[in-house]
Amino acid sequence: MPIYVYKFTDTGETIEVHQAFTDDALTEYPHPSDGAVRAVKKVFQPVGVTFKGGGFYKTDSRGGSSSTTPSTGTTAASDTSSTATPAAAPATPSPSATPSSTPSSTPSTPA
């Protein structure tokens, strides 16, 4: 059974209560020191789950199709086009190639 944390609204003290998932949240509970029934409020705690390793992000399990590129942001679109262009163009030009025969879509880097 899970443990839930409740806080007494008048004193601010917290208690831990074992409850089933199907039980309703408590609104009153006997105080441990004097046994008087007092109003309580449920305290929400962060979940203690840690994901380690690869495969937990939406981009980890996807292929290189065009549907994975985000539709917003100019940086992501320009990064995709700049990474796809060098793969289509040869890495080193042949000796017979002239500067005018290189494709104009190839990004140039300033020296």
C-alpha positions in Angstrom: 0.0 0.0 0.0 1.3 3.5 -0.8 2.1 6.0 1.9 0.5 9.5 1.6 1.6 12.6 3.5 -1.1 14.7 5.2 -0.7 18.1 7.0 -2.8 19.2 9.9 -4.3 22.6 8.8 -4.3 24.1 12.3 -0.8 23.0 13.6 1.1 22.5 10.3 2.4 19.1 11.4 2.7 16.4 8.9 1.8 12.7 9.2 2.2 9.7 6.9 -0.8 7.4 6.3 -0.9 4.0 4.6 -3.9 4.0 2.1 -5.0 1.9 -0.8 -5.2 3.5 -4.2 -9.0 3.1 -4.1 -9.4 5.0 -0.8 -10.6 8.6 -0.9 -8.4 11.4 0.4 -8.7 12.1 4.1 -10.3 15.3 5.3 -10.0 14.5 9.1 -7.6 12.4 11.1 -6.9 11.8 14.8 -3.8 13.8 16.0 -1.1 11.4 17.3 -0.4 13.2 20.5 -3.9 13.9 21.9 -6.2 11.7 19.7 -8.4 14.7 18.8 -9.8 14.5 15.3 -8.5 17.5 13.3 -8.8 18.7 9.7 -6.0 17.5 7.4 -4.9 18.4 3.8 -3.1 16.1 1.4 0.5 17.1 0.6 1.6 16.3 -2.9 5.2 15.0 -3.2 7.3 14.8 -6.4 7.5 11.4 -8.0 10.8 9.5 -7.3 11.5 8.2 -10.8 14.8 8.7 -12.6 15.3 7.8 -16.2 18.9 6.9 -17.1 20.4 6.0 -20.4 19.4 6.7 -24.0 16.0 6.4 -25.6 14.0 8.6 -23.3 13.8 11.6 -25.5 11.5 11.9 -28.5 14.4 12.4 -30.9 16.4 9.3 -29.6 14.2 6.7 -31.3 13.4 8.4 -34.6 15.1 8.0 -37.9 16.3 10.6 -40.3 13.1 11.2 -42.1 11.8 14.7 -42.8 8.9 14.3 -40.5 11.2 14.6 -37.4 12.2 18.2 -38.1 10.3 20.7 -36.0 8.0 23.0 -37.8 8.9 26.0 -35.7 12.2 27.8 -35.3 14.6 28.8 -38.1 17.7 27.4 -36.4 16.5 23.8 -36.6 15.5 24.2 -40.3 18.8 25.7 -41.3 20.7 23.0 -39.3 18.8 20.3 -41.2 19.5 21.7 -44.6 23.2 22.4 -43.9 23.7 18.8 -42.6 21.9 17.3 -45.6 23.8 19.3 -48.3 27.4 18.1 -47.7 26.2 14.5 -47.9 24.8 15.1 -51.5 27.9 17.1 -52.7 31.3 15.4 -53.1 33.7 16.1 -50.2 36.6 17.0 -52.4 36.1 18.4 -55.9 37.7 16.6 -58.8 40.7 18.3 -60.6 38.5 19.0 -63.7 35.8 20.8 -61.7 35.8 24.5 -61.9 34.4 26.9 -59.2 31.5 27.8 -61.5 30.4 24.1 -61.7 29.9 23.7 -57.9 26.2 23.9 -56.8 25.1 27.2 -55.5 23.2 25.6 -52.6 26.5 24.5 -50.9 27.1 26.7 -47.9 30.3 28.6 -48.0 32.3 29.3 -44.8 34.1 32.6 -44.5 37.9 32.3 -44.0 
